[in-house]
Amino acid sequence: MAALRLSEDELRLAWKTLHENNGNLSKAASELGIARDTLRHRLEQGVQRLGEEVKIPHVTGKKRAMRAKPKSLPREGEVKRYLCTSAQSFTHLHTDVWENLLALGNHYEAEILVSRFTYKKESYGPFAVKPGKHKSAAEQQDFFPPEITDYIADERLELAPGLVWCGEIQMLPTARRPLSSFEDYTGRASSIIPHPAIAMESVASGKHEATKFLYTTGCVTQRNYIQRREGFRAEHVHAYGALLVEVDHKGNWWCRQIVAGPDDDLQDLDVVVKSGRVKTGQRVQDITFGDVHVKQLTDEGMAAQWGPDGLLDRLKPFSQHLHDVLDFTTRSHHTRKDPWEVFLLSVRGQHRVDDELDKTASFLKRAARSWCDTRVVHSNHHEHLDRWLKEEHPNFDPSNAIEWLSLNLAHRLAVKGGEDNFYPFAHAMRQRGVNGNVRFLQLDEDSIILKEQDGGIDCSHHGYYGANGTKGAASGYAKMGRRTNIADKHYARIFDGCYQAGESPLKEQRYVKGPSSRSVTHIVTYPNGSRALLTYWDGKFYA
């Protein structure tokens, strides 16, 4: 006996019920009161007789946004460490960097987190490369390097209170600004976003709360990009390495960039890893300190950075670059016409220029070391002294008249003697006995370190004069074609080849109002040319 031919309405009902149950065959069959095989037969008949009309779309959704899974904190007296990086599909592992990263992880007992991202070159067609170029991705299997299998972390994790690993993010490696639009992605928590380029941004936060940071990670797979405009650009900024995270038992955390040098070696502070071997006690090349502002510098900040067991003595750089050493709140052009501010300075006994210059000179003598070349970068607050000498009159500022007359006389005598670039701040410091290996850079005087490495790293610029007369910004310095270390803005940033320091530990600044991105952050440059940002928190620069 032939089976009954179902009507088209019955076939539509089978597909409609499946659709209403989000493709769940068992639930749909139960609702219709038939067996699963019967429903499957009706669905097949529906496709044959009704075609596209009854095909079920792929429908998904979730009620709530993704939440981070918290990682446990270490026990008191211990430190947990993570090495966060990324890996690209269809791409070979950089085995030398991976070997060194594993060795560093073993040295620190760090957990390695690898987020995977897909970027299939073959999906762009056979003409995605110049004629004659070998299209290697088309010959590879669809795979991620098997070596990373045990370290995959494609999920969101709270590594510490206020710090989130965003391993779930899938972003094209050619993204020009990988951190753009992620400022509020994890709320008030700082974010680590997997991406092959090294970038870092500071997010404005309330005046009395910690600044939020956004970090990228670098990569452990080789360069593998479409040979077109965005691919060439991505290949240029592709960085091998990871972001190191340190967490203490109180939930405090510190992050540092670990980027491979030209020989694939890694350095973190005084630890160097090369060919899988770890060496400790190694010196760093340079520290570019965030703006110093000696008059506003806290005693704790002085001790943490230039004290007997401070950052300088621990890392022993071959050179240090100091920015905005002179604060010049005493007679700044921003406030000297404000009677309330002038009166406040007078009441507090902070109105004497010679006192501030004495204190600044004393700092430089304490900060200098025989084994470290100290370079004071020409900065905008040093120019505040110039403006005071040019614009004010001693008759209306008797407490500072002698210093004003003395420096102006020195300027006139220097010019008369043929000196065209008299630098009042440097002269005042030399008068007060700042000598030895402390070098005061004139405006536009070069201070380039590691010149033998791809043109070196330019530490000459404070950051307030930009290219072609524009206002200074990291984006402008990044376009110069040479890596740069700058300061000035009081907030930290990595923008392509430009690293920007923040500030030193300062007393509360009365002129800072509203949310800001300020942080105590310095730039450490290693002998292999890689760099890292060190941020001060809970009295320390690292755990």
Secondary structure as the mmCIF struct_conf table of DSSP 4:
data_model
#
loop_
_struct_conf.conf_type_id
_struct_conf.id
_struct_conf.beg_label_comp_id
_struct_conf.beg_label_asym_id
_struct_conf.beg_label_seq_id
_struct_conf.end_label_comp_id
_struct_conf.end_label_asym_id
_struct_conf.end_label_seq_id
HELX_LH_PP_P HELX_LH_PP_P1 ALA A 2 SER A 7
HELX_RH_AL_P HELX_RH_AL_P1 GLU A 8 GLU A 20
TURN_TY1_P TURN_TY1_P1 ASN A 21 GLY A 23
HELX_RH_AL_P HELX_RH_AL_P2 LEU A 25 LEU A 32
TURN_TY1_P TURN_TY1_P2 GLY A 33 GLY A 33
BEND BEND1 ILE A 34 ILE A 34
HELX_RH_AL_P HELX_RH_AL_P3 ARG A 36 LEU A 50
HELX_RH_3T_P HELX_RH_3T_P1 GLY A 51 VAL A 54
HELX_LH_PP_P HELX_LH_PP_P2 LYS A 55 PRO A 57
BEND BEND2 LYS A 63 ARG A 64
HELX_LH_PP_P HELX_LH_PP_P3 ALA A 68 ALA A 68
STRN STRN1 LYS A 69 PRO A 70
HELX_LH_PP_P HELX_LH_PP_P4 LYS A 71 ARG A 75
TURN_TY1_P TURN_TY1_P3 GLU A 76 GLY A 77
STRN STRN2 VAL A 79 GLN A 88
TURN_TY1_P TURN_TY1_P4 SER A 89 PHE A 90
STRN STRN3 LEU A 93 LEU A 93
HELX_RH_AL_P HELX_RH_AL_P4 THR A 95 TYR A 108
TURN_TY1_P TURN_TY1_P5 GLU A 109 GLU A 109
HELX_LH_PP_P HELX_LH_PP_P5 ALA A 110 ALA A 110
STRN STRN4 GLU A 111 PHE A 117
HELX_RH_3T_P HELX_RH_3T_P2 LYS A 121 TYR A 124
TURN_TY1_P TURN_TY1_P6 PRO A 126 PHE A 127
BEND BEND3 ALA A 128 VAL A 129
TURN_TY1_P TURN_TY1_P7 PRO A 131 GLY A 132
HELX_RH_3T_P HELX_RH_3T_P3 SER A 136 GLU A 139
BEND BEND4 GLN A 140 GLN A 140
BEND BEND5 ASP A 142 ASP A 142
HELX_RH_3T_P HELX_RH_3T_P4 PRO A 146 TYR A 151
STRN STRN5 ILE A 152 ILE A 152
BEND BEND6 GLU A 155 GLU A 155
STRN STRN6 ARG A 156 ALA A 160
TURN_TY1_P TURN_TY1_P8 PRO A 161 GLY A 162
STRN STRN7 LEU A 163 CYS A 166
TURN_TY1_P TURN_TY1_P9 GLY A 167 GLU A 168
TURN_TY1_P TURN_TY1_P10 PRO A 173 THR A 174
BEND BEND7 ARG A 176 ARG A 177
TURN_TY1_P TURN_TY1_P11 PRO A 178 SER A 181
TURN_TY1_P TURN_TY1_P12 GLU A 183 ARG A 188
BEND BEND8 ALA A 189 ALA A 189
STRN STRN8 SER A 190 ILE A 193
BEND BEND9 PRO A 196 PRO A 196
STRN STRN9 ALA A 197 ALA A 197
STRN STRN10 MET A 200 VAL A 203
STRN STRN11 SER A 205 SER A 205
TURN_TY1_P TURN_TY1_P13 LYS A 207 HIS A 208
BEND BEND10 GLU A 209 GLU A 209
HELX_LH_PP_P HELX_LH_PP_P6 ALA A 210 THR A 211
STRN STRN12 LYS A 212 THR A 216
STRN STRN13 CYS A 219 CYS A 219
BEND BEND11 VAL A 220 VAL A 220
STRN STRN14 THR A 221 THR A 221
HELX_LH_PP_P HELX_LH_PP_P7 GLN A 222 ARG A 223
BEND BEND12 GLN A 227 ARG A 228
HELX_RH_AL_P HELX_RH_AL_P5 ARG A 229 VAL A 237
STRN STRN15 HIS A 238 HIS A 238
STRN STRN16 TYR A 240 TYR A 240
STRN STRN17 GLY A 241 ASP A 248
TURN_TY1_P TURN_TY1_P14 HIS A 249 LYS A 250
BEND BEND13 GLY A 251 GLY A 251
STRN STRN18 TRP A 253 VAL A 259
TURN_TY1_P TURN_TY1_P15 PRO A 262 ASP A 263
BEND BEND14 ASP A 264 ASP A 264
STRN STRN19 LEU A 266 ASP A 268
TURN_TY1_P TURN_TY1_P16 LEU A 269 ASP A 270
STRN STRN20 VAL A 271 LYS A 274
TURN_TY1_P TURN_TY1_P17 SER A 275 GLY A 276
STRN STRN21 ARG A 277 LYS A 279
BEND BEND15 GLY A 281 GLY A 281
HELX_LH_PP_P HELX_LH_PP_P8 GLN A 282 VAL A 284
BEND BEND16 GLN A 285 GLN A 285
STRN STRN22 ASP A 286 THR A 288
HELX_LH_PP_P HELX_LH_PP_P9 PHE A 289 GLY A 290
STRN STRN23 ASP A 291 ASP A 291
HELX_RH_3T_P HELX_RH_3T_P5 VAL A 294 GLN A 296
STRN STRN24 LEU A 297 LEU A 297
HELX_RH_AL_P HELX_RH_AL_P6 ASP A 299 TRP A 306
BEND BEND17 GLY A 307 GLY A 307
TURN_TY1_P TURN_TY1_P18 PRO A 308 ASP A 309
BEND BEND18 GLY A 310 GLY A 310
HELX_RH_AL_P HELX_RH_AL_P7 LEU A 311 LEU A 315
BEND BEND19 PHE A 318 PHE A 318
STRN STRN25 SER A 319 LEU A 322
HELX_RH_3T_P HELX_RH_3T_P6 THR A 329 ARG A 331
TURN_TY1_P TURN_TY1_P19 HIS A 333 LYS A 337
HELX_RH_AL_P HELX_RH_AL_P8 PRO A 339 VAL A 347
TURN_TY1_P TURN_TY1_P20 ARG A 348 GLY A 349
HELX_RH_AL_P HELX_RH_AL_P9 VAL A 353 ALA A 367
STRN STRN26 ARG A 369 ARG A 369
TURN_TY1_P TURN_TY1_P21 SER A 370 TRP A 371
STRN STRN27 CYS A 372 CYS A 372
STRN STRN28 ASP A 373 VAL A 376
HELX_RH_AL_P HELX_RH_AL_P10 ASN A 380 GLU A 391
HELX_RH_3T_P HELX_RH_3T_P7 PRO A 394 PHE A 396
HELX_RH_3T_P HELX_RH_3T_P8 PRO A 398 ASN A 400
HELX_RH_AL_P HELX_RH_AL_P11 ALA A 401 LYS A 416
TURN_TY1_P TURN_TY1_P22 GLY A 417 GLY A 418
BEND BEND20 ASP A 420 ASP A 420
HELX_RH_AL_P HELX_RH_AL_P12 PRO A 424 GLN A 431
TURN_TY1_P TURN_TY1_P23 ARG A 432 GLY A 433
TURN_TY1_P TURN_TY1_P24 GLY A 436 ASN A 437
STRN STRN29 VAL A 438 PHE A 440
HELX_LH_PP_P HELX_LH_PP_P10 LEU A 441 GLN A 442
TURN_TY1_P TURN_TY1_P25 LEU A 443 ASP A 444
STRN STRN30 ILE A 448 ILE A 449
TURN_TY1_P TURN_TY1_P26 LYS A 451 GLY A 455
STRN STRN31 ILE A 457 ASP A 458
BEND BEND21 GLY A 463 TYR A 464
STRN STRN32 TYR A 465 TYR A 465
HELX_RH_3T_P HELX_RH_3T_P9 ALA A 467 GLY A 469
HELX_LH_PP_P HELX_LH_PP_P11 THR A 470 THR A 470
STRN STRN33 LYS A 471 LYS A 471
HELX_LH_PP_P HELX_LH_PP_P12 GLY A 472 GLY A 472
HELX_RH_AL_P HELX_RH_AL_P13 ALA A 474 ALA A 478
TURN_TY1_P TURN_TY1_P27 LYS A 479 MET A 480
BEND BEND22 GLY A 481 ARG A 482
STRN STRN34 ARG A 483 ILE A 486
BEND BEND23 ASP A 488 TYR A 491
STRN STRN35 ARG A 493 PHE A 495
TURN_TY1_P TURN_TY1_P28 ASP A 496 GLY A 497
STRN STRN36 CYS A 498 GLN A 500
STRN STRN37 GLU A 503 GLU A 503
BEND BEND24 PRO A 505 PRO A 505
STRN STRN38 LEU A 506 LEU A 506
HELX_LH_PP_P HELX_LH_PP_P13 LYS A 507 GLN A 509
TURN_TY1_P TURN_TY1_P29 ARG A 510 TYR A 511
BEND BEND25 GLY A 514 GLY A 514
STRN STRN39 SER A 516 SER A 516
STRN STRN40 THR A 521 THR A 525
TURN_TY1_P TURN_TY1_P30 PRO A 527 ASN A 528
BEND BEND26 GLY A 529 GLY A 529
STRN STRN41 ARG A 531 THR A 535
STRN STRN42 TRP A 537 TRP A 537
TURN_TY1_P TURN_TY1_P31 ASP A 538 GLY A 539
STRN STRN43 LYS A 540 LYS A 540
BEND BEND27 PHE A 541 PHE A 541
#
